Amino acid sequence: MVEAFYERLRKADRRRHPRFITSFKGRLTCEGESRTVVVGDLSSGGAMIEDHPDFWPGRKVELRAKKFHVHGQVRWKKDGICGLSFDKSIDPLLVIEANAGEIKNIWSDEGIAPVGIDK
């Protein structure tokens, strides 16, 4: 499953926004119910998170983490993960810096240090 997860990320060149692989916990609210989820990648327009039986394409969601609060909707789900699109753009580097350590742009083999942190 992990291999499929990363392979799908690498093939997603039709996306409008660069994706950054990460791993941090967020709080997702969907139709009044809130649960902790792991954010597996993040861009200015969306995120990939672990799946849950209540997540279906078209469902409105709210995702929160440190210095991060956004509304959006579930766009797709497959193989234990699902994709979200955000209603407004965010700065993924600032969110990742607040919630995780070093980040990696999936289009590059080199790690990218968060803003203000030397590698």
N, CA, C and O atoms as a GROMACS GRO file, in nm:
protein
  476
    1MET      N    1   0.082  -0.119   0.000
    1MET     CA    2   0.000   0.000   0.000
    1MET      C    3   0.086   0.126   0.000
    1MET      O    4   0.055   0.221  -0.071
    2VAL      N    5   0.194   0.129   0.077
    2VAL     CA    6   0.281   0.246   0.083
    2VAL      C    7   0.344   0.272  -0.054
    2VAL      O    8   0.353   0.387  -0.097
    3GLU      N    9   0.388   0.166  -0.123
    3GLU     CA   10   0.447   0.183  -0.255
    3GLU      C   11   0.347   0.243  -0.351
    3GLU      O   12   0.382   0.333  -0.429
    4ALA      N   13   0.223   0.196  -0.348
    4ALA     CA   14   0.119   0.251  -0.436
    4ALA      C   15   0.092   0.398  -0.404
    4ALA      O   16   0.068   0.477  -0.495
    5PHE      N   17   0.097   0.433  -0.278
    5PHE     CA   18   0.076   0.570  -0.233
    5PHE      C   19   0.179   0.662  -0.299
    5PHE      O   20   0.142   0.764  -0.357
    6TYR      N   21   0.307   0.629  -0.290
    6TYR     CA   22   0.412   0.714  -0.344
    6TYR      C   23   0.416   0.709  -0.497
    6TYR      O   24   0.447   0.810  -0.561
    7GLU      N   25   0.386   0.596  -0.556
    7GLU     CA   26   0.382   0.587  -0.702
    7GLU      C   27   0.272   0.676  -0.758
    7GLU      O   28   0.292   0.742  -0.860
    8ARG      N   29   0.158   0.678  -0.694
    8ARG     CA   30   0.048   0.764  -0.737
    8ARG      C   31   0.088   0.911  -0.727
    8ARG      O   32   0.053   0.992  -0.813
    9LEU      N   33   0.162   0.947  -0.622
    9LEU     CA   34   0.210   1.084  -0.607
    9LEU      C   35   0.301   1.123  -0.724
    9LEU      O   36   0.288   1.232  -0.780
   10ARG      N   37   0.392   1.036  -0.759
   10ARG     CA   38   0.489   1.067  -0.863
   10ARG      C   39   0.425   1.079  -1.001
   10ARG      O   40   0.475   1.153  -1.086
   11LYS      N   41   0.317   1.008  -1.026
   11LYS     CA   42   0.251   1.011  -1.156
   11LYS      C   43   0.151   1.125  -1.170
   11LYS      O   44   0.092   1.143  -1.276
   12ALA      N   45   0.131   1.200  -1.067
   12ALA     CA   46   0.025   1.301  -1.065
   12ALA      C   47   0.070   1.433  -1.126
   12ALA      O   48   0.048   1.539  -1.067
   13ASP      N   49   0.133   1.429  -1.243
   13ASP     CA   50   0.186   1.550  -1.302
   13ASP      C   51   0.080   1.643  -1.359
   13ASP      O   52   0.112   1.754  -1.401
   14ARG      N   53  -0.044   1.602  -1.362
   14ARG     CA   54  -0.151   1.687  -1.411
   14ARG      C   55  -0.200   1.784  -1.305
   14ARG      O   56  -0.285   1.869  -1.334
   15ARG      N   57  -0.150   1.775  -1.186
   15ARG     CA   58  -0.193   1.864  -1.078
   15ARG      C   59  -0.142   2.005  -1.103
   15ARG      O   60  -0.037   2.026  -1.163
   16ARG      N   61  -0.219   2.101  -1.056
   16ARG     CA   62  -0.184   2.242  -1.074
   16ARG      C   63  -0.082   2.291  -0.973
   16ARG      O   64  -0.009   2.387  -1.002
   17HIS      N   65  -0.074   2.229  -0.856
   17HIS     CA   66   0.010   2.278  -0.749
   17HIS      C   67   0.114   2.173  -0.710
   17HIS      O   68   0.082   2.055  -0.701
   18PRO      N   69   0.240   2.216  -0.686
   18PRO     CA   70   0.341   2.120  -0.638
   18PRO      C   71   0.296   2.057  -0.506
   18PRO      O   72   0.239   2.124  -0.420
   19ARG      N   73   0.323   1.929  -0.492
   19ARG     CA   74   0.288   1.855  -0.370
   19ARG      C   75   0.412   1.835  -0.285
   19ARG      O   76   0.522   1.815  -0.336
   20PHE      N   77   0.392   1.841  -0.154
   20PHE     CA   78   0.501   1.818  -0.060
   20PHE      C   79   0.463   1.701   0.029
   20PHE      O   80   0.361   1.704   0.098
   21ILE      N   81   0.546   1.598   0.027
   21ILE     CA   82   0.522   1.482   0.112
   21ILE      C   83   0.548   1.523   0.256
   21ILE      O   84   0.648   1.588   0.287
   22THR      N   85   0.458   1.485   0.344
   22THR     CA   86   0.470   1.519   0.484
   22THR      C   87   0.400   1.411   0.567
   22THR      O   88   0.347   1.315   0.512
   23SER      N   89   0.401   1.427   0.693
   23SER     CA   90   0.327   1.337   0.781
   23SER      C   91   0.303   1.410   0.912
   23SER      O   92   0.392   1.418   0.997
   24PHE      N   93   0.184   1.463   0.925
   24PHE     CA   94   0.145   1.527   1.051
   24PHE      C   95  -0.003   1.503   1.074
   24PHE      O   96  -0.079   1.477   0.982
   25LYS      N   97  -0.041   1.513   1.200
   25LYS     CA   98  -0.181   1.491   1.236
   25LYS      C   99  -0.260   1.620   1.227
   25LYS      O  100  -0.212   1.728   1.263
   26GLY      N  101  -0.381   1.606   1.178
   26GLY     CA  102  -0.474   1.717   1.171
   26GLY      C  103  -0.609   1.672   1.223
   26GLY      O  104  -0.631   1.553   1.247
   27ARG      N  105  -0.697   1.766   1.239
   27ARG     CA  106  -0.832   1.736   1.286
   27ARG      C  107  -0.927   1.764   1.171
   27ARG      O  108  -0.938   1.878   1.126
   28LEU      N  109  -0.996   1.661   1.124
   28LEU     CA  110  -1.088   1.674   1.012
   28LEU      C  111  -1.231   1.664   1.063
   28LEU      O  112  -1.267   1.571   1.134
   29THR      N  113  -1.312   1.762   1.025
   29THR     CA  114  -1.454   1.760   1.059
   29THR      C  115  -1.533   1.739   0.931
   29THR      O  116  -1.514   1.810   0.832
   30CYS      N  117  -1.621   1.641   0.936
   30CYS     CA  118  -1.703   1.606   0.820
   30CYS      C  119  -1.845   1.585   0.870
   30CYS      O  120  -1.872   1.493   0.947
   31GLU      N  121  -1.936   1.671   0.827
   31GLU     CA  122  -2.076   1.663   0.866
   31GLU      C  123  -2.095   1.655   1.017
   31GLU      O  124  -2.171   1.572   1.067
   32GLY      N  125  -2.025   1.742   1.089
   32GLY     CA  126  -2.041   1.751   1.234
   32GLY      C  127  -1.958   1.655   1.316
   32GLY      O  128  -1.946   1.672   1.437
   33GLU      N  129  -1.900   1.554   1.253
   33GLU     CA  130  -1.815   1.459   1.325
   33GLU      C  131  -1.669   1.494   1.302
   33GLU      O  132  -1.628   1.522   1.190
   34SER      N  133  -1.590   1.491   1.410
   34SER     CA  134  -1.451   1.528   1.402
   34SER      C  135  -1.364   1.409   1.438
   34SER      O  136  -1.396   1.331   1.527
   35ARG      N  137  -1.252   1.395   1.366
   35ARG     CA  138  -1.158   1.285   1.391
   35ARG      C  139  -1.017   1.329   1.357
   35ARG      O  140  -0.998   1.422   1.279
   36THR      N  141  -0.919   1.262   1.414
   36THR     CA  142  -0.779   1.287   1.384
   36THR      C  143  -0.742   1.210   1.258
   36THR      O  144  -0.777   1.093   1.243
   37VAL      N  145  -0.672   1.277   1.166
   37VAL     CA  146  -0.625   1.215   1.043
   37VAL      C  147  -0.477   1.246   1.025
   37VAL      O  148  -0.425   1.340   1.084
   38VAL      N  149  -0.411   1.166   0.944
   38VAL     CA  150  -0.272   1.192   0.908
   38VAL      C  151  -0.271   1.255   0.768
   38VAL      O  152  -0.328   1.200   0.674
   39VAL      N  153  -0.205   1.370   0.757
   39VAL     CA  154  -0.190   1.437   0.628
   39VAL      C  155  -0.064   1.383   0.563
   39VAL      O  156   0.046   1.399   0.617
   40GLY      N  157  -0.078   1.319   0.447
   40GLY     CA  158   0.035   1.254   0.380
   40GLY      C  159   0.103   1.340   0.277
   40GLY      O  160   0.222   1.323   0.250
   41ASP      N  161   0.029   1.434   0.217
   41ASP     CA  162   0.091   1.534   0.130
   41ASP      C  163   0.007   1.660   0.134
   41ASP      O  164  -0.110   1.658   0.173
   42LEU      N  165   0.068   1.769   0.092
   42LEU     CA  166   0.002   1.899   0.103
   42LEU      C  167   0.047   1.987  -0.014
   42LEU      O  168   0.164   1.987  -0.052
   43SER      N  169  -0.048   2.062  -0.068
   43SER     CA  170  -0.016   2.162  -0.170
   43SER      C  171  -0.096   2.287  -0.137
   43SER      O  172  -0.169   2.289  -0.038
   44SER      N  173  -0.081   2.390  -0.217
   44SER     CA  174  -0.157   2.512  -0.190
   44SER      C  175  -0.306   2.492  -0.216
   44SER      O  176  -0.388   2.569  -0.166
   45GLY      N  177  -0.341   2.390  -0.293
   45GLY     CA  178  -0.482   2.369  -0.326
   45GLY      C  179  -0.548   2.246  -0.269
   45GLY      O  180  -0.668   2.226  -0.290
   46GLY      N  181  -0.472   2.162  -0.197
   46GLY     CA  182  -0.534   2.041  -0.145
   46GLY      C  183  -0.439   1.956  -0.063
   46GLY      O  184  -0.325   1.995  -0.037
   47ALA      N  185  -0.488   1.839  -0.022
   47ALA     CA  186  -0.409   1.748   0.060
   47ALA      C  187  -0.452   1.605   0.034
   47ALA      O  188  -0.561   1.578  -0.016
   48MET      N  189  -0.364   1.514   0.069
   48MET     CA  190  -0.398   1.372   0.068
   48MET      C  191  -0.394   1.326   0.212
   48MET      O  192  -0.297   1.352   0.284
   49ILE      N  193  -0.498   1.257   0.254
   49ILE     CA  194  -0.507   1.211   0.392
   49ILE      C  195  -0.544   1.063   0.394
   49ILE      O  196  -0.584   1.006   0.292
   50GLU      N  197  -0.531   1.003   0.511
   50GLU     CA  198  -0.574   0.865   0.525
   50GLU      C  199  -0.727   0.860   0.511
   50GLU      O  200  -0.797   0.955   0.548
   51ASP      N  201  -0.775   0.752   0.458
   51ASP     CA  202  -0.917   0.735   0.430
   51ASP      C  203  -0.995   0.697   0.555
   51ASP      O  204  -0.939   0.650   0.653
   52HIS      N  205  -1.124   0.717   0.548
   52HIS     CA  206  -1.218   0.678   0.653
   52HIS      C  207  -1.348   0.640   0.583
   52HIS      O  208  -1.379   0.697   0.478
   53PRO      N  209  -1.424   0.545   0.635
   53PRO     CA  210  -1.548   0.504   0.568
   53PRO      C  211  -1.647   0.618   0.541
   53PRO      O  212  -1.728   0.609   0.449
   54ASP      N  213  -1.643   0.726   0.621
   54ASP     CA  214  -1.736   0.837   0.600
   54ASP      C  215  -1.691   0.936   0.493
   54ASP      O  216  -1.768   1.025   0.457
   55PHE      N  217  -1.570   0.922   0.441
   55PHE     CA  218  -1.519   1.016   0.342
   55PHE      C  219  -1.560   0.969   0.202
   55PHE      O  220  -1.520   0.861   0.158
   56TRP      N  221  -1.638   1.050   0.133
   56TRP     CA  222  -1.680   1.019  -0.004
   56TRP      C  223  -1.667   1.143  -0.089
   56TRP      O  224  -1.687   1.254  -0.039
   57PRO      N  225  -1.635   1.128  -0.217
   57PRO     CA  226  -1.624   1.244  -0.305
   57PRO      C  227  -1.748   1.334  -0.296
   57PRO      O  228  -1.862   1.287  -0.297
   58GLY      N  229  -1.722   1.463  -0.286
   58GLY     CA  230  -1.829   1.561  -0.275
   58GLY      C  231  -1.860   1.605  -0.133
   58GLY      O  232  -1.922   1.710  -0.113
   59ARG      N  233  -1.818   1.528  -0.035
   59ARG     CA  234  -1.843   1.566   0.105
   59ARG      C  235  -1.764   1.689   0.143
   59ARG      O  236  -1.645   1.700   0.112
   60LYS      N  237  -1.830   1.782   0.211
   60LYS     CA  238  -1.766   1.903   0.260
   60LYS      C  239  -1.690   1.869   0.389
   60LYS      O  240  -1.739   1.794   0.473
   61VAL      N  241  -1.570   1.924   0.402
   61VAL     CA  242  -1.486   1.898   0.518
   61VAL      C  243  -1.421   2.026   0.567
   61VAL      O  244  -1.417   2.128   0.497
   62GLU      N  245  -1.370   2.018   0.689
   62GLU     CA  246  -1.293   2.126   0.749
   62GLU      C  247  -1.169   2.059   0.809
   62GLU      O  248  -1.182   1.964   0.886
   63LEU      N  249  -1.051   2.108   0.775
   63LEU     CA  250  -0.926   2.050   0.822
   63LEU      C  251  -0.850   2.153   0.904
   63LEU      O  252  -0.831   2.267   0.861
   64ARG      N  253  -0.806   2.111   1.024
   64ARG     CA  254  -0.732   2.199   1.115
   64ARG      C  255  -0.605   2.131   1.163
   64ARG      O  256  -0.601   2.009   1.183
   65ALA      N  257  -0.503   2.213   1.181
   65ALA     CA  258  -0.378   2.171   1.245
   65ALA      C  259  -0.315   2.300   1.297
   65ALA      O  260  -0.378   2.406   1.292
   66LYS      N  261  -0.193   2.292   1.347
   66LYS     CA  262  -0.127   2.413   1.397
   66LYS      C  263  -0.116   2.516   1.284
   66LYS      O  264  -0.068   2.484   1.175
   67LYS      N  265  -0.160   2.639   1.312
   67LYS     CA  266  -0.154   2.749   1.216
   67LYS      C  267  -0.219   2.716   1.082
   67LYS      O  268  -0.173   2.761   0.977
   68PHE      N  269  -0.325   2.636   1.086
   68PHE     CA  270  -0.388   2.588   0.963
   68PHE      C  271  -0.535   2.560   0.988
   68PHE      O  272  -0.570   2.484   1.079
   69HIS      N  273  -0.621   2.620   0.909
   69HIS     CA  274  -0.764   2.597   0.916
   69HIS      C  275  -0.822   2.625   0.778
   69HIS      O  276  -0.815   2.738   0.730
   70VAL      N  277  -0.878   2.524   0.716
   70VAL     CA  278  -0.928   2.540   0.580
   70VAL      C  279  -1.054   2.457   0.560
   70VAL      O  280  -1.071   2.352   0.621
   71HIS      N  281  -1.140   2.505   0.473
   71HIS     CA  282  -1.260   2.431   0.431
   71HIS      C  283  -1.234   2.375   0.292
   71HIS      O  284  -1.156   2.431   0.214
   72GLY      N  285  -1.298   2.265   0.260
   72GLY     CA  286  -1.282   2.205   0.129
   72GLY      C  287  -1.378   2.090   0.111
   72GLY      O  288  -1.481   2.080   0.177
   73GLN      N  289  -1.341   2.001   0.019
   73GLN     CA  290  -1.423   1.882  -0.002
   73GLN      C  291  -1.339   1.764  -0.047
   73GLN      O  292  -1.230   1.780  -0.102
   74VAL      N  293  -1.394   1.646  -0.023
   74VAL     CA  294  -1.329   1.523  -0.066
   74VAL      C  295  -1.345   1.513  -0.217
   74VAL      O  296  -1.457   1.526  -0.268
   75ARG      N  297  -1.235   1.492  -0.290
   75ARG     CA  298  -1.238   1.481  -0.436
   75ARG      C  299  -1.234   1.336  -0.484
   75ARG      O  300  -1.299   1.301  -0.582
   76TRP      N  301  -1.156   1.251  -0.413
   76TRP     CA  302  -1.143   1.112  -0.454
   76TRP      C  303  -1.103   1.027  -0.333
   76TRP      O  304  -1.057   1.079  -0.232
   77LYS      N  305  -1.122   0.897  -0.346
   77LYS     CA  306  -1.076   0.802  -0.244
   77LYS      C  307  -1.043   0.671  -0.313
   77LYS      O  308  -1.112   0.627  -0.404
   78LYS      N  309  -0.933   0.609  -0.267
   78LYS     CA  310  -0.890   0.483  -0.325
   78LYS      C  311  -0.779   0.424  -0.240
   78LYS      O  312  -0.692   0.496  -0.192
   79ASP      N  313  -0.782   0.293  -0.221
   79ASP     CA  314  -0.674   0.219  -0.154
   79ASP      C  315  -0.633   0.277  -0.019
   79ASP      O  316  -0.514   0.282   0.012
   80GLY      N  317  -0.729   0.319   0.061
   80GLY     CA  318  -0.699   0.363   0.196
   80GLY      C  319  -0.657   0.508   0.211
   80GLY      O  320  -0.620   0.551   0.320
   81ILE      N  321  -0.662   0.584   0.102
   81ILE     CA  322  -0.630   0.726   0.108
   81ILE      C  323  -0.737   0.806   0.034
   81ILE      O  324  -0.812   0.749  -0.046
   82CYS      N  325  -0.744   0.935   0.059
   82CYS     CA  326  -0.837   1.019  -0.015
   82CYS      C  327  -0.777   1.157  -0.036
   82CYS      O  328  -0.690   1.201   0.038
   83GLY      N  329  -0.825   1.224  -0.138
   83GLY     CA  330  -0.776   1.356  -0.174
   83GLY      C  331  -0.877   1.464  -0.141
   83GLY      O  332  -0.997   1.447  -0.163
   84LEU      N  333  -0.827   1.574  -0.089
   84LEU     CA  334  -0.910   1.690  -0.057
   84LEU      C  335  -0.871   1.806  -0.147
   84LEU      O  336  -0.755   1.820  -0.184
   85SER      N  337  -0.968   1.888  -0.183
   85SER     CA  338  -0.938   2.016  -0.247
   85SER      C  339  -0.985   2.124  -0.151
   85SER      O  340  -1.089   2.112  -0.087
   86PHE      N  341  -0.906   2.231  -0.143
   86PHE     CA  342  -0.937   2.340  -0.051
   86PHE      C  343  -1.018   2.449  -0.122
   86PHE      O  344  -1.003   2.470  -0.242
   87ASP      N  345  -1.104   2.516  -0.047
   87ASP     CA  346  -1.184   2.625  -0.102
   87ASP      C  347  -1.100   2.748  -0.132
   87ASP      O  348  -1.135   2.827  -0.220
   88LYS      N  349  -0.988   2.764  -0.060
   88LYS     CA  350  -0.896   2.875  -0.088
   88LYS      C  351  -0.753   2.825  -0.075
   88LYS      O  352  -0.727   2.728  -0.004
   89SER      N  353  -0.662   2.892  -0.142
   89SER     CA  354  -0.521   2.852  -0.141
   89SER      C  355  -0.456   2.878  -0.005
   89SER      O  356  -0.492   2.971   0.067
   90ILE      N  357  -0.359   2.793   0.026
   90ILE     CA  358  -0.282   2.807   0.149
   90ILE      C  359  -0.133   2.806   0.113
   90ILE      O  360  -0.098   2.774  -0.001
   91ASP      N  361  -0.047   2.839   0.207
   91ASP     CA  362   0.097   2.828   0.188
   91ASP      C  363   0.141   2.696   0.252
   91ASP      O  364   0.154   2.689   0.374
   92PRO      N  365   0.163   2.593   0.171
   92PRO     CA  366   0.195   2.462   0.229
   92PRO      C  367   0.324   2.460   0.310
   92PRO      O  368   0.334   2.385   0.408
   93LEU      N  369   0.422   2.540   0.271
   93LEU     CA  370   0.548   2.540   0.345
   93LEU      C  371   0.531   2.593   0.487
   93LEU      O  372   0.592   2.540   0.580
   94LEU      N  373   0.449   2.695   0.504
   94LEU     CA  374   0.424   2.746   0.639
   94LEU      C  375   0.349   2.645   0.724
   94LEU      O  376   0.378   2.630   0.843
   95VAL      N  377   0.253   2.577   0.664
   95VAL     CA  378   0.177   2.476   0.738
   95VAL      C  379   0.266   2.360   0.778
   95VAL      O  380   0.261   2.314   0.892
   96ILE      N  381   0.347   2.313   0.685
   96ILE     CA  382   0.436   2.202   0.716
   96ILE      C  383   0.540   2.242   0.820
   96ILE      O  384   0.571   2.164   0.910
   97GLU      N  385   0.593   2.362   0.808
   97GLU     CA  386   0.690   2.410   0.908
   97GLU      C  387   0.630   2.409   1.048
   97GLU      O  388   0.699   2.375   1.144
   98ALA      N  389   0.504   2.445   1.059
   98ALA     CA  390   0.438   2.449   1.190
   98ALA      C  391   0.403   2.310   1.243
   98ALA      O  392   0.390   2.291   1.364
   99ASN      N  393   0.389   2.214   1.153
   99ASN     CA  394   0.337   2.083   1.193
   99ASN      C  395   0.433   1.966   1.177
   99ASN      O  396   0.409   1.859   1.234
  100ALA      N  397   0.540   1.982   1.102
  100ALA     CA  398   0.630   1.869   1.077
  100ALA      C  399   0.773   1.919   1.066
  100ALA      O  400   0.798   2.040   1.073
  101GLY      N  401   0.864   1.828   1.051
  101GLY     CA  402   1.005   1.863   1.036
  101GLY      C  403   1.038   1.892   0.891
  101GLY      O  404   0.966   1.967   0.825
  102GLU      N  405   1.144   1.834   0.843
  102GLU     CA  406   1.190   1.857   0.706
  102GLU      C  407   1.087   1.804   0.607
  102GLU      O  408   1.022   1.702   0.632
  103ILE      N  409   1.074   1.872   0.494
  103ILE     CA  410   0.978   1.834   0.391
  103ILE      C  411   1.050   1.796   0.263
  103ILE      O  412   1.168   1.826   0.247
  104LYS      N  413   0.979   1.732   0.173
  104LYS     CA  414   1.038   1.692   0.047
  104LYS      C  415   0.940   1.720  -0.065
  104LYS      O  416   0.824   1.678  -0.059
  105ASN      N  417   0.987   1.790  -0.168
  105ASN     CA  418   0.907   1.813  -0.287
  105ASN      C  419   0.908   1.682  -0.365
  105ASN      O  420   1.015   1.628  -0.390
  106ILE      N  421   0.792   1.630  -0.404
  106ILE     CA  422   0.788   1.499  -0.470
  106ILE      C  423   0.850   1.502  -0.608
  106ILE      O  424   0.879   1.396  -0.664
  107TRP      N  425   0.870   1.618  -0.665
  107TRP     CA  426   0.928   1.627  -0.800
  107TRP      C  427   1.081   1.631  -0.793
  107TRP      O  428   1.147   1.635  -0.897
  108SER      N  429   1.137   1.630  -0.674
  108SER     CA  430   1.281   1.639  -0.656
  108SER      C  431   1.328   1.527  -0.563
  108SER      O  432   1.252   1.481  -0.478
  109ASP      N  433   1.452   1.485  -0.580
  109ASP     CA  434   1.507   1.383  -0.491
  109ASP      C  435   1.573   1.445  -0.368
  109ASP      O  436   1.613   1.374  -0.277
  110GLU      N  437   1.583   1.578  -0.365
  110GLU     CA  438   1.647   1.646  -0.253
  110GLU      C  439   1.543   1.695  -0.154
  110GLU      O  440   1.436   1.742  -0.194
  111GLY      N  441   1.574   1.685  -0.028
  111GLY     CA  442   1.485   1.741   0.074
  111GLY      C  443   1.488   1.892   0.070
  111GLY      O  444   1.590   1.951   0.033
  112ILE      N  445   1.380   1.956   0.108
  112ILE     CA  446   1.372   2.101   0.114
  112ILE      C  447   1.347   2.138   0.259
  112ILE      O  448   1.249   2.093   0.319
  113ALA      N  449   1.434   2.218   0.316
  113ALA     CA  450   1.415   2.260   0.455
  113ALA      C  451   1.304   2.364   0.462
  113ALA      O  452   1.295   2.448   0.372
  114PRO      N  453   1.220   2.361   0.564
  114PRO     CA  454   1.117   2.462   0.578
  114PRO      C  455   1.177   2.602   0.587
  114PRO      O  456   1.294   2.618   0.622
  115VAL      N  457   1.098   2.701   0.554
  115VAL     CA  458   1.142   2.841   0.553
  115VAL      C  459   1.207   2.877   0.686
  115VAL      O  460   1.151   2.849   0.792
  116GLY      N  461   1.325   2.939   0.679
  116GLY     CA  462   1.393   2.986   0.799
  116GLY      C  463   1.478   2.881   0.869
  116GLY      O  464   1.535   2.909   0.974
  117ILE      N  465   1.488   2.761   0.813
  117ILE     CA  466   1.566   2.655   0.877
  117ILE      C  467   1.675   2.611   0.779
  117ILE      O  468   1.644   2.570   0.667
  118ASP      N  469   1.800   2.619   0.821
  118ASP     CA  470   1.910   2.574   0.735
  118ASP      C  471   1.916   2.424   0.733
  118ASP      O  472   1.892   2.358   0.834
  119LYS      N  473   1.949   2.370   0.616
  119LYS     CA  474   1.965   2.224   0.603
  119LYS      C  475   2.096   2.180   0.658
  119LYS      O  476   2.127   2.060   0.656
   0.00000   0.00000   0.00000
